[in-house]
Amino acid sequence: MSNLTAERLQHCLTVGRKMQIIAKCLPNCPYSPEDMFYLGVLHDIAYEFVDTQMKHELVGGEILKCNNYKYWK
């Protein structure tokens, strides 16, 4: 059974959009708005692969790291 619900998807898109706006508003942001959007969308990626919320951030970081995503930390 997938852990990706309509609510989780909407949450990820909302976070991505907010991070994109923040990147555009910060004058010296070292990250592009596009990268910040992707990071926001991917921030809960591990929910698809774990049974509980505990340590989803660590699992998500490892998933991104293994896929050579530059902002895996």
C-alpha positions in Angstrom: 0.0 0.0 0.0 1.3 3.4 -0.9 1.9 6.0 1.7 1.5 8.8 -0.8 -1.9 10.3 -0.1 -3.5 13.2 -1.9 -2.9 15.2 1.3 0.8 14.3 1.4 1.2 15.2 -2.3 -0.5 18.5 -1.8 1.7 19.2 1.3 4.9 18.4 -0.7 3.9 20.7 -3.5 3.0 23.5 -1.1 6.3 23.2 0.7 8.1 23.2 -2.7 6.3 26.4 -3.8 7.0 28.1 -0.5 10.7 27.2 -0.6 10.8 28.6 -4.2 9.3 31.9 -3.1 11.8 32.1 -0.2 14.7 31.5 -2.6 13.4 34.3 -4.9 13.0 36.7 -2.0 16.4 36.2 -0.3 18.9 38.5 -2.0 21.9 36.3 -1.4 20.3 32.8 -1.4 22.9 30.3 -2.6 20.3 28.0 -4.0 18.2 28.5 -7.1 14.5 28.8 -6.8 14.2 25.6 -9.0 16.4 23.6 -6.7 14.5 24.8 -3.6 11.2 23.8 -5.3 12.5 20.3 -5.9 13.9 20.0 -2.4 10.5 21.0 -1.0 8.7 18.5 -3.1 11.2 15.7 -2.2 11.4 16.5 1.6 9.0 13.7 2.6 10.1 11.2 0.0 10.9 8.5 2.6 7.2 8.2 3.7 6.8 6.0 0.6 9.4 3.6 2.0 9.0 3.5 5.8 6.2 2.2 7.9 6.3 4.9 10.5 7.2 8.6 10.6 10.2 7.9 12.9 13.5 8.6 11.1 11.9 9.3 7.8 14.2 12.3 7.4 17.3 10.0 7.7 15.9 7.5 5.2 14.9 10.3 2.9 18.4 11.7 3.1 19.9 8.4 2.2 17.6 7.9 -0.7 18.6 11.3 -2.1 22.2 10.7 -1.4 22.2 7.3 -3.2 20.6 9.1 -6.2 23.3 11.8 -6.2 21.0 14.6 -5.3 23.2 17.5 -4.3 21.1 18.6 -1.3 20.7 15.2 0.3 21.7 16.5 3.8 
